[in-house]
Amino acid sequence: MTRTLGDALPAAIHRIREEVLPASQSIWPAGQPAIQLVINPALLEAVDALASGDVVRMARAHQALVDIKV
């Protein structure tokens, strides 16, 4: 099944919020730099990109979220 960017980006946002953030928060305070410097800005950009409807911006935001690993 082919996934569209309109489906994949919200799924990536959900994965970050439900899996990556809790994992990073669980290693407090070591996880804080990653949360503040990488994860939160990437999430904000992804939500803004999705709201804007700019496909190029959405693709970049999706890739940034995909690159974030637990």
Secondary structure as a PSIPRED ss2 file (coil, helix, strand):
# PSIPRED VFORMAT (PSIPRED V4.0)

   1 M C   1.000  0.000  0.000
   2 T C   1.000  0.000  0.000
   3 R C   1.000  0.000  0.000
   4 T C   1.000  0.000  0.000
   5 L H   0.000  1.000  0.000
   6 G H   0.000  1.000  0.000
   7 D H   0.000  1.000  0.000
   8 A H   0.000  1.000  0.000
   9 L H   0.000  1.000  0.000
  10 P H   0.000  1.000  0.000
  11 A H   0.000  1.000  0.000
  12 A H   0.000  1.000  0.000
  13 I H   0.000  1.000  0.000
  14 H H   0.000  1.000  0.000
  15 R H   0.000  1.000  0.000
  16 I H   0.000  1.000  0.000
  17 R H   0.000  1.000  0.000
  18 E H   0.000  1.000  0.000
  19 E H   0.000  1.000  0.000
  20 V H   0.000  1.000  0.000
  21 L H   0.000  1.000  0.000
  22 P H   0.000  1.000  0.000
  23 A H   0.000  1.000  0.000
  24 S H   0.000  1.000  0.000
  25 Q H   0.000  1.000  0.000
  26 S H   0.000  1.000  0.000
  27 I C   1.000  0.000  0.000
  28 W C   1.000  0.000  0.000
  29 P C   1.000  0.000  0.000
  30 A C   1.000  0.000  0.000
  31 G C   1.000  0.000  0.000
  32 Q H   0.000  1.000  0.000
  33 P H   0.000  1.000  0.000
  34 A H   0.000  1.000  0.000
  35 I H   0.000  1.000  0.000
  36 Q H   0.000  1.000  0.000
  37 L H   0.000  1.000  0.000
  38 V H   0.000  1.000  0.000
  39 I H   0.000  1.000  0.000
  40 N H   0.000  1.000  0.000
  41 P H   0.000  1.000  0.000
  42 A H   0.000  1.000  0.000
  43 L H   0.000  1.000  0.000
  44 L H   0.000  1.000  0.000
  45 E H   0.000  1.000  0.000
  46 A H   0.000  1.000  0.000
  47 V H   0.000  1.000  0.000
  48 D H   0.000  1.000  0.000
  49 A H   0.000  1.000  0.000
  50 L H   0.000  1.000  0.000
  51 A H   0.000  1.000  0.000
  52 S H   0.000  1.000  0.000
  53 G C   1.000  0.000  0.000
  54 D C   1.000  0.000  0.000
  55 V H   0.000  1.000  0.000
  56 V H   0.000  1.000  0.000
  57 R H   0.000  1.000  0.000
  58 M H   0.000  1.000  0.000
  59 A H   0.000  1.000  0.000
  60 R H   0.000  1.000  0.000
  61 A H   0.000  1.000  0.000
  62 H H   0.000  1.000  0.000
  63 Q H   0.000  1.000  0.000
  64 A H   0.000  1.000  0.000
  65 L H   0.000  1.000  0.000
  66 V H   0.000  1.000  0.000
  67 D C   1.000  0.000  0.000
  68 I C   1.000  0.000  0.000
  69 K C   1.000  0.000  0.000
  70 V C   1.000  0.000  0.000
